[in-house]
């Protein structure tokens, strides 16, 4: 019989593939929480090149964890509207 306290929680499992290895990101009650967890892990691993569900600039703390290369730093400068590119 259905639970009288409301619908059952749906657990979402989220994984992040890095170099053909999977990182377990946990179980989430909603798809939105799982999507954000995926985005944060992807941005921390791949920086501005991450394939995310939401705008990569929504995750400044995770971008700070990523060790970007020169190309990525220049892209970030362009996003910020700065003309001082690094070469």
C-alpha positions in Angstrom: 0.0 0.0 0.0 1.2 3.6 -0.7 2.7 5.5 2.2 0.2 7.9 3.7 2.9 10.4 4.4 3.5 11.2 0.8 5.2 9.8 -2.3 8.3 7.7 -1.9 11.6 9.5 -2.4 13.3 8.8 -5.7 17.0 8.2 -5.4 19.2 9.3 -8.3 22.7 7.9 -8.6 25.3 10.2 -10.2 28.6 9.2 -11.6 31.4 11.2 -13.2 33.7 9.6 -15.8 37.3 10.8 -15.7 39.9 9.1 -17.9 37.7 6.0 -18.2 37.2 5.8 -14.5 34.0 6.5 -12.7 33.7 8.5 -9.5 30.6 7.8 -7.4 28.9 11.1 -6.6 26.2 9.8 -4.4 22.4 9.4 -4.3 20.1 12.4 -4.7 16.5 12.8 -4.0 15.8 14.9 -7.2 17.1 15.1 -10.7 18.0 18.7 -10.1 20.3 17.8 -7.2 21.9 15.1 -9.3 22.5 17.4 -12.2 24.1 20.0 -10.0 26.4 17.4 -8.4 27.4 16.2 -11.9 28.1 19.8 -12.9 30.2 20.5 -9.9 32.3 17.4 -10.4 32.7 18.0 -14.1 33.8 21.7 -13.6 36.3 20.7 -10.9 37.8 18.1 -13.3 37.5 19.8 -16.7 37.1 23.6 -15.9 35.6 25.6 -18.7 35.6 22.6 -21.0 33.2 20.7 -18.8 29.9 19.5 -20.3 27.4 20.8 -17.8 23.6 21.0 -17.4 23.8 24.7 -16.3 26.1 27.6 -17.1 29.6 26.7 -16.1 30.1 30.1 -14.6 27.5 29.2 -12.0 30.2 27.2 -10.3 33.0 29.6 -9.3 34.2 27.5 -6.4 34.6 24.5 -8.5 36.4 26.5 -11.2 38.8 27.6 -8.6 39.6 23.9 -7.8 40.5 23.3 -11.4 44.1 23.9 -12.5 43.5 25.7 -15.8 45.9 25.9 -18.7 46.8 29.1 -20.6 44.0 28.6 -23.1 41.4 28.3 -20.4 42.7 31.3 -18.6 42.3 33.4 -21.8 38.8 32.1 -22.3 37.9 33.1 -18.8 39.3 36.6 -19.4 37.1 36.8 -22.6 34.0 35.7 -20.6 34.7 38.4 -18.0 35.1 41.1 -20.8 38.7 41.7 -20.1 41.0 42.4 -23.1 44.2 41.6 -21.2 44.8 38.1 -22.6 47.7 36.0 -21.4 50.1 34.5 -24.0 
